[in-house]
Amino acid sequence: MNIKYFISLLILASVLLSCSKDDNKEFDHVAQAILDDEALIKYFSTHYLDNSDGIIKTIKNGQTPLTNQVSSKVVIKNDISYKLYYLVQNVGVTKSPTRVDSVYVKYSGILLDSTAFDNGKTWFSLNNLVEGWRSAFPLFKGGTVKINPDESFEFENYGKGIIFIPSGLGYQNRNQGIIPENSPLIFYFDLYDVNESDDDNDLVQNWKEDINVDGEVLDDDTDGDKIPNFADTDDDGDGILTRDEDINGDGDPTNDDSNGNGIPNYLDKTDKIKKS
C-alpha cells in the first residue's frame, strides 16, 4: 500500500471516530437535544461557581446561580440545532485556535451528577475531539510564556473557562467508558497555547484546507480520492506532493500559480509543474 495513502487513512480514521454520525438511525436526536437543554438549564439554576476553589457546587445558602453567568452558542450538527453553553473566566491574550488547530490544555471533565471521568494536561488536535470542544475553544485564546530564573517556564494570562456540552455535541447515545449514553458533559479548562496544525505536513495549515469555507475540513477533497485535503499530501492528485508545489520557496504553496489561472498549483492538475 502507498505509504502516503496509509498514513492519510490513519489520520482520517482518528477523525471519524469523534465526528462520524451515529449508526443508530432510529434514535431521536432532536428529542434528546431538547432533553439535554432542559437538563442543563435546570443545572444552571441549582448550581453556582465557588470562586474560592473554582468548583461548581449545589446551591444551599442562596448563592448566585450559574444561570446568568453562562453564555450560549448555537451549533448545527447533522441538521440539528444544539445550544452549547460556556462560562468565560478569562479570554486569554494571544491567538484563538480554529476548530482544526491543536491546543495545549489542562482540563477535567465531570457529569451533571459531579462524577469525574477524565483529567489531564496535554496537547490535543481539535480535529480529533467531540464537536463541543471544536466549537467552544475558538471562543478563547492562549496565554503568554513566563521564563523563571531557574529556566523553567509557566503560562500567564491564558484562556480559562467551563464548557457545558449537550450529548449531541459529545458522545451522543453511545457509552464512553464510565460516561453513560446521552450524557451532557462539563469541562473545566485552562487554554495555555495554540498551534496552527498541519496534519499532513504539506506546508498548508489545516484551516487553509477548508476550500469551501464552511468551517469543516472533512468535506474538502480536491482530487476526489476520498482523502480530505487536510490529510492528503497530494491535494490535486497530480503525482507531485503539495509541499513540492511551493515553487517560490517561501514555505507557502497557496501563493504559487504558475499558469496564472487563479488556482494555486497544489490544487490545479493543469499547472504544468514538473517534478525536480
C-alpha positions in Angstrom: 0.0 0.0 0.0 1.2 3.5 -0.8 2.7 4.9 2.4 1.1 8.4 1.7 -2.3 6.7 1.4 -1.8 4.5 4.5 -0.8 7.5 6.7 -3.7 9.6 5.4 -6.1 6.8 6.2 -4.8 6.6 9.8 -5.4 10.4 10.2 -8.8 10.2 8.7 -9.8 7.2 10.8 -8.9 9.0 14.0 -11.0 12.0 13.0 -14.0 9.9 12.0 -14.1 8.3 15.4 -15.1 11.6 17.0 -17.0 13.1 14.1 -19.0 10.3 12.5 -22.8 10.3 12.5 -24.4 7.9 14.9 -25.1 4.5 13.4 -28.4 4.2 15.2 -30.7 6.0 12.7 -33.9 5.4 14.7 -32.7 7.3 17.7 -34.5 10.6 18.1 -31.6 13.1 18.3 -33.9 16.1 18.1 -35.9 15.0 21.2 -32.6 14.3 23.0 -31.3 17.7 22.2 -34.4 19.2 23.9 -34.0 17.0 27.0 -30.3 17.9 27.3 -31.0 21.6 27.1 -33.7 21.3 29.8 -31.3 19.4 32.0 -28.5 22.0 31.5 -30.9 24.9 32.2 -32.1 23.1 35.4 -28.4 22.5 36.4 -27.6 26.2 36.0 -30.4 27.2 38.3 -29.4 24.8 41.0 -25.6 25.2 40.9 -23.1 28.0 41.5 -19.4 28.5 40.9 -17.4 28.7 44.2 -14.7 31.2 43.3 -12.6 30.2 46.3 -11.7 26.9 44.7 -13.1 27.2 41.2 -15.5 24.3 41.7 -19.2 24.2 40.7 -21.4 23.2 43.7 -25.0 22.8 44.6 -26.7 25.9 45.9 -27.6 25.6 49.6 -27.4 29.1 51.0 -28.7 31.4 48.4 -25.5 31.6 46.3 -25.8 33.2 42.8 -26.8 30.5 40.3 -24.9 29.9 37.1 -28.0 30.9 35.0 -27.0 34.5 34.4 -23.2 33.8 34.2 -23.2 31.3 31.3 -23.3 32.3 27.6 -24.6 30.1 24.8 -23.7 29.4 21.2 -25.9 27.7 18.6 -24.1 24.8 16.9 -25.6 22.9 14.0 -24.6 19.3 13.6 -26.3 16.8 11.4 -29.0 19.4 10.7 -29.9 19.6 14.4 -29.6 22.8 16.3 -27.9 22.5 19.7 -27.1 25.0 22.4 -23.5 24.9 23.6 -23.1 26.7 26.9 -19.8 28.2 28.2 -18.6 30.4 31.1 -15.6 32.7 30.4 -13.3 33.2 33.4 -10.5 34.6 31.2 -10.5 35.0 27.5 -6.7 34.8 27.0 -4.4 37.2 25.3 -2.6 35.6 22.3 -4.5 33.8 19.5 -7.6 31.8 19.2 -7.5 28.3 17.7 -9.6 27.4 14.7 -11.7 24.3 15.1 -8.9 22.3 13.3 -5.9 23.5 15.2 -4.1 22.0 18.2 -4.4 23.2 21.8 -2.3 22.7 24.9 -4.7 22.5 27.8 -5.2 21.5 31.4 -8.6 20.1 31.8 -11.0 18.0 33.9 -14.4 16.5 32.9 -17.4 15.8 35.0 -21.0 14.7 34.5 -24.1 16.6 35.8 -24.0 14.5 38.9 -20.4 15.6 39.6 -18.9 12.2 38.6 -15.4 12.9 37.4 -14.5 11.0 34.2 -11.2 12.5 32.9 -8.5 15.0 33.5 -5.0 15.8 32.2 -2.6 18.4 30.8 -1.7 17.7 27.2 -1.7 18.8 23.5 -4.9 17.9 21.7 -5.8 18.2 18.0 -9.3 19.6 18.0 -9.9 17.7 14.8 -9.9 14.5 16.8 -12.3 15.7 19.5 -16.0 15.9 20.0 -17.9 18.8 18.4 -18.4 20.6 21.8 -14.7 21.2 22.1 -14.2 22.1 18.4 -17.0 24.7 18.7 -16.0 26.1 22.1 -12.3 26.6 22.0 -12.2 29.2 19.2 -14.0 31.5 21.7 -10.8 31.6 23.8 -7.2 32.5 23.4 -3.9 31.1 24.6 -1.6 32.7 27.1 2.0 34.0 27.3 5.1 32.2 28.5 7.0 33.4 31.5 10.6 32.1 31.9 11.6 31.7 35.5 15.1 32.3 36.9 15.7 28.6 37.0 14.9 28.4 33.3 11.6 26.6 34.0 8.5 28.2 32.5 4.8 28.8 33.1 1.9 30.3 31.3 0.2 33.5 32.2 -3.0 35.3 31.1 -4.2 32.1 29.4 -7.8 31.3 28.4 -9.8 29.8 31.2 -13.4 28.7 31.3 -16.0 26.0 31.7 -18.0 24.4 28.8 -21.3 22.6 29.1 -21.8 20.2 26.2 -25.1 18.6 25.3 -24.8 14.9 24.5 -25.4 15.6 20.8 -22.1 17.5 20.7 -20.4 14.9 22.8 -20.7 11.1 22.6 -24.4 11.1 21.7 -26.3 7.8 22.6 -23.1 5.8 23.0 -21.4 4.8 26.2 -17.9 6.1 26.5 -16.0 4.4 29.4 -17.8 5.4 32.6 -19.8 8.1 30.7 -23.4 6.8 30.2 -25.2 7.3 26.9 -27.0 10.6 26.3 -24.8 12.4 28.9 -24.2 16.2 28.8 -20.6 16.9 29.7 -18.9 19.6 31.7 -15.2 20.5 31.2 -13.1 22.9 33.3 -10.1 24.0 31.2 -7.1 26.3 31.0 -6.0 27.0 27.4 -2.3 27.5 27.6 -1.1 27.5 24.0 -2.3 27.2 20.4 -0.6 25.7 17.4 -1.8 26.0 13.8 -1.9 22.3 12.8 -0.7 20.9 9.5 -1.8 17.2 9.9 -0.3 16.0 6.6 2.8 18.2 6.8 2.3 19.6 3.4 3.0 23.3 4.4 -0.7 24.2 4.2 -2.2 24.6 7.6 -5.4 22.7 8.3 -7.6 25.8 8.4 -6.4 26.8 4.9 -7.5 23.4 3.6 -11.2 24.4 4.2 -11.6 25.1 0.5 -15.3 25.7 0.5 -15.0 27.8 3.7 -17.8 26.1 5.6 -15.8 25.7 8.8 -15.2 22.0 8.2 -12.2 20.2 6.6 -13.7 16.7 6.2 -15.7 17.7 3.1 -12.8 19.2 1.1 -11.4 16.7 -1.3 -10.0 18.4 -4.4 -8.8 15.3 -6.2 -11.8 13.1 -5.2 -9.6 10.3 -3.8 -11.8 10.1 -0.6 -8.9 11.6 1.4 -9.7 15.1 2.7 -7.1 17.7 1.7 -6.0 18.3 5.3 -4.9 14.6 5.4 -3.7 14.4 1.7 -0.1 15.0 0.9 -1.0 15.5 -2.8 -4.2 17.6 -2.8 -4.8 17.7 -6.6 -3.7 14.2 -7.3 -1.2 15.2 -10.0 1.6 13.0 -8.6 3.5 16.0 -7.1 3.5 16.4 -3.4 1.7 19.6 -2.2 4.9 20.8 -0.4 6.8 20.4 -3.7 4.5 22.8 -5.4 5.8 25.7 -3.4 7.7 27.0 -6.4 8.9 30.3 -5.0 10.2 28.5 -1.9 8.6 30.8 0.7 7.1 27.9 2.6 3.6 28.5 1.4 2.2 26.5 -1.6 -1.0 28.5 -1.5 0.5 31.5 -3.3 2.1 29.7 -6.3 0.1 29.9 -9.5 2.4 29.1 -12.5 -0.2 29.3 -15.3 -2.0 32.4 -13.8 -5.4 30.9 -13.9 -6.2 31.8 -10.3 -5.9 28.3 -9.0 -2.8 27.6 -6.8 -0.6 24.8 -8.3 -1.3 22.5 -5.4 -5.0 22.4 -6.3 -4.5 22.5 -10.1 -3.7 19.5 -12.2 -3.1 21.7 -15.2 -0.3 23.8 -13.7 2.4 22.1 -15.9 4.9 21.8 -13.0 7.5 19.2 -13.5 9.0 17.1 -10.7 12.5 18.2 -10.0 
